Amino acid sequence: MRGRVLIVAGSDSGGGAGIQADIKTVTALGGYAATAITALTAQDTNTVHAVHEVPPEFVTRQIEVVLGDIGADAIKTGMLHRTEVLDAVTDALERLAPDVPLVVDPVMVAKGGATLLDEDTRGVLRQKLIPRATVLTPNLPEAEILTGRAVADEAAMAAAGRALLEFGAGAVLMKGGHLPGKEIVDLLVTADGERRFTSRRIDTRHTHGTGCSLASAVACGLAQGLAIEPAVARARDYVAEAIRRAPGFGHGHGPLNHAHTVAT
C-alpha cells in the first residue's frame, strides 16, 4: 500500500459515487484512503432523494484529525454543496496542508440531474478552492457553469480549459464525455499547452460515479509520486475498464466495477 489520499466529499448510500467510489478507487489502485464526509445523501442509481447536512465545524474536525495523525500525500475534494462547508474546507486545507497536491472535482449536478451545488457556493469555489487546485476535473456542464461560456466542441473545450487556468488551477482536465461521437476526447490543459487523451465510447448506462472515480484515481497517482500526465493516463485506463466490467446493478445509471484490479 503506497500513497495516502484524504478525500473530502459527500456519501452516496448507493455506493456508486461519492466517498464510497473514492475509497474503492484508491484502494483498488494500491493507495490508502481517509475521508472527511461533507454530507450524507439518500441516493440510488436514479437520483439523489435527500441530503442530510454535516455541520461545517465537524467537517473541519475530520480534516484536522486525519492530517494530524495519518497525514496525506494528496487530497481530493468532491461534493462541497454549501458556502459554509466550502469555506470550512478551504480554510482547513490552507492552514493544515498548503503544499499537499489537491485534485478538485467541482461536483455540481448528480448523474440523475439533482443540483448539488447552490449558486452562491459556485462563486466561492472559483475564488477560494480552484486557485488551490493542482488539478481541476470538470465535465462540460460544470465547465460551462464555471466559465459562463458554451462548450460544444473540442476547440471550445480547450478554450474553457484555458479560462479555468486563469482562475489559478495548476492544470485542468476537461472531460469530454458529454460531446457526441464514438470517441471520447479529454483534454489536459496546462500552462505548457494541451495533451489530448482519446478512447472509444462504451455503449452503457452504467456510468454512475465516473467523475468521482476519475478524480480519486488521479489523486492516488499524485500521492504515489506520478506526475500529472501519467496520473491522468492511468486514471482514465482504470475508469474505462471499471465501466467495461460494470456489474449491471440498479435501474438508472448503474455503478462501476471498482474492484477490477483486485485478484479473486
ChimeraX attribute file (.defattr): number of C-alpha atoms within 10 A of each C-alpha:
attribute: neighborCount
match mode: 1-to-1
recipient: residues
	/A:1	10
	/A:2	16
	/A:3	22
	/A:4	23
	/A:5	32
	/A:6	30
	/A:7	28
	/A:8	27
	/A:9	26
	/A:10	28
	/A:11	26
	/A:12	22
	/A:13	17
	/A:14	20
	/A:15	19
	/A:16	29
	/A:17	29
	/A:18	31
	/A:19	32
	/A:20	20
	/A:21	27
	/A:22	35
	/A:23	23
	/A:24	22
	/A:25	31
	/A:26	29
	/A:27	22
	/A:28	17
	/A:29	24
	/A:30	17
	/A:31	22
	/A:32	21
	/A:33	21
	/A:34	23
	/A:35	22
	/A:36	23
	/A:37	23
	/A:38	30
	/A:39	24
	/A:40	18
	/A:41	18
	/A:42	14
	/A:43	20
	/A:44	22
	/A:45	24
	/A:46	18
	/A:47	15
	/A:48	21
	/A:49	10
	/A:50	11
	/A:51	15
	/A:52	12
	/A:53	15
	/A:54	14
	/A:55	13
	/A:56	18
	/A:57	13
	/A:58	15
	/A:59	22
	/A:60	22
	/A:61	14
	/A:62	17
	/A:63	25
	/A:64	18
	/A:65	12
	/A:66	15
	/A:67	17
	/A:68	11
	/A:69	8
	/A:70	12
	/A:71	18
	/A:72	21
	/A:73	24
	/A:74	26
	/A:75	27
	/A:76	26
	/A:77	30
	/A:78	25
	/A:79	26
	/A:80	28
	/A:81	25
	/A:82	21
	/A:83	19
	/A:84	14
	/A:85	23
	/A:86	23
	/A:87	19
	/A:88	20
	/A:89	24
	/A:90	20
	/A:91	16
	/A:92	17
	/A:93	21
	/A:94	14
	/A:95	10
	/A:96	15
	/A:97	20
	/A:98	13
	/A:99	12
	/A:100	19
	/A:101	21
	/A:102	30
	/A:103	30
	/A:104	28
	/A:105	27
	/A:106	28
	/A:107	23
	/A:108	24
	/A:109	16
	/A:110	18
	/A:111	19
	/A:112	15
	/A:113	11
	/A:114	14
	/A:115	14
	/A:116	18
	/A:117	19
	/A:118	14
	/A:119	14
	/A:120	11
	/A:121	19
	/A:122	19
	/A:123	13
	/A:124	17
	/A:125	21
	/A:126	18
	/A:127	13
	/A:128	18
	/A:129	25
	/A:130	26
	/A:131	18
	/A:132	24
	/A:133	25
	/A:134	22
	/A:135	29
	/A:136	30
	/A:137	25
	/A:138	25
	/A:139	21
	/A:140	22
	/A:141	16
	/A:142	18
	/A:143	22
	/A:144	16
	/A:145	14
	/A:146	19
	/A:147	16
	/A:148	10
	/A:149	14
	/A:150	14
	/A:151	20
	/A:152	14
	/A:153	13
	/A:154	16
	/A:155	10
	/A:156	14
	/A:157	26
	/A:158	23
	/A:159	15
	/A:160	24
	/A:161	26
	/A:162	19
	/A:163	18
	/A:164	24
	/A:165	21
	/A:166	13
	/A:167	18
	/A:168	18
	/A:169	26
	/A:170	22
	/A:171	25
	/A:172	28
	/A:173	27
	/A:174	25
	/A:175	23
	/A:176	23
	/A:177	14
	/A:178	14
	/A:179	16
	/A:180	11
	/A:181	10
	/A:182	11
	/A:183	14
	/A:184	17
	/A:185	20
	/A:186	23
	/A:187	20
	/A:188	22
	/A:189	27
	/A:190	17
	/A:191	12
	/A:192	7
	/A:193	11
	/A:194	17
	/A:195	13
	/A:196	13
	/A:197	16
	/A:198	12
	/A:199	13
	/A:200	11
	/A:201	14
	/A:202	15
	/A:203	10
	/A:204	12
	/A:205	14
	/A:206	26
	/A:207	24
	/A:208	27
	/A:209	26
	/A:210	22
	/A:211	24
	/A:212	27
	/A:213	30
	/A:214	25
	/A:215	29
	/A:216	34
	/A:217	33
	/A:218	30
	/A:219	36
	/A:220	33
	/A:221	29
	/A:222	28
	/A:223	26
	/A:224	20
	/A:225	14
	/A:226	15
	/A:227	12
	/A:228	18
	/A:229	16
	/A:230	13
	/A:231	19
	/A:232	24
	/A:233	14
	/A:234	17
	/A:235	22
	/A:236	22
	/A:237	13
	/A:238	21
	/A:239	24
	/A:240	20
	/A:241	16
	/A:242	23
	/A:243	25
	/A:244	16
	/A:245	16
	/A:246	21
	/A:247	14
	/A:248	16
	/A:249	13
	/A:250	13
	/A:251	11
	/A:252	17
	/A:253	21
	/A:254	24
	/A:255	27
	/A:256	28
	/A:257	21
	/A:258	26
	/A:259	17
	/A:260	19
	/A:261	15
	/A:262	10
	/A:263	5
	/A:264	5
